[in-house]
């Protein structure tokens, strides 16, 4: 019987690999702070729009939920969500969308509702990408994708669902816009709770080879559970080189390992009571007034905390262990009778690159580069192990990346000529875009007056650079894409989201059981 089951699983994996078209490039979607429709807030989230005319949002990737949902324009009038207008990632007037089709009989893929009142159906979802510094955003259009618009409730409905039955991943696969049902995530540190400046990314049907390091560690999914990413935590150590009492000090409960689930639906990590007590005792942590029950340290901590998952070790820096108000990434739990589930959460994922292969029911973890010189979206074929870019190969020019080399003043000789050539390519393409904007000005009326800051333009679709070539850019049939409103720190001609100028971010208030 065991041999038969193994054979069936192998056959299923082979069928998935054969069915995948690994020549299809992935869809790369930024996670950052930006202007959104429906609110003056500047929320941190995935750069996604919905409807026609499009209404751009900044929604959170949930590893637990499967549906993609948005707050409607009336949601905050019917919600007790803290700082509602600043927490939902925008809101949508779905009755303005000419492509929305309501389906009162739609059966949600989620076991629990995101809202107490909502409208479900299908609409166009716009996934936005920035390839290069000098470019505006480009879209990938997933038409007739399942959507839900929340009209009332107390949980944040601004969600792109990346659960094990993700509807957006399924729709992208149906439309042959991605090679397979694979997905990768770097959550970044730009959200308010982390207080960092590093932007994140979603890669649908692929991974960003420039964002993570070797080695890559592989684990099996538990698809019977909505929190389907289990790992075994074998040790947690505290280290402060300046304090002899904090030299790789273990806080485990008598050395006992425990199972934890990886999630983005909470910020603080949840440990067994014995581990939590050891953490609180060692770092003088006490209860706080935070809604997520994070522990607060008595004084700033300048050391690190390392999570051990067997051979995989992730070090959380002092900025995560103790933020500017001394709030820790550990949730209060002194209940000796509570036996799980325990969680490695968003705080953990600020340092980790996560790669999901739903076709073969496995996932991969690797240490994330906090500052990557390249964005290298790479097709993630099912059953394969993602391979990071080797930054130690190639010239100093390639290792630094074009923009880094220009800023660093290290370009010379032929490299300078290359830079000038590429600059000319950018200039010519931008000129082309401006000419098209003039020709298409008459079509701007297709958007409602509330969206008159967005221009409908025609540009060539480009793919990002790959490991095989510096640019890896190829032309496709020109198509309509949307030029989007610029962030308030951007010049209109730049069209660039600068990671170093995104401070603060979105407050995460989703509840633990949504």
Secondary structure by P-SEA (a helix, b strand, c coil): caaaaaaaaaaaaaaaaaaccccbbbbbbbbbbbbbcccccccccccccccccbbbbbbbbbccccbbbbbccccccccccccccccccccccccccccbbbbccccccccccccccbbbbbbbbbbbbbccccccbbbbbbcccbbbbbccccccccccccccccaaaaaaaaaccccccccccccccccccccccbbbbbbccccccccccccbbbbbbcccccccbbbbbcbbbbbbccccccccccccccbbbbbbbbbccccbbbccaaaaaaaaaaacccccccccbbbbbccccccbbbbbcccbbbbbcccccccccccccccccccccccccccccccccccbbbbbcccccbbbbbbbccccccbbbbbbcccbbbbccccccccccccccaaaaaaaccccaaaaaaaaaaaaaaaaaaaaaaaaaaaacccccccccccccccbbbbbbbbccccccccccccccbbbbbbccccccccccccccccccccbbbbbcccccc
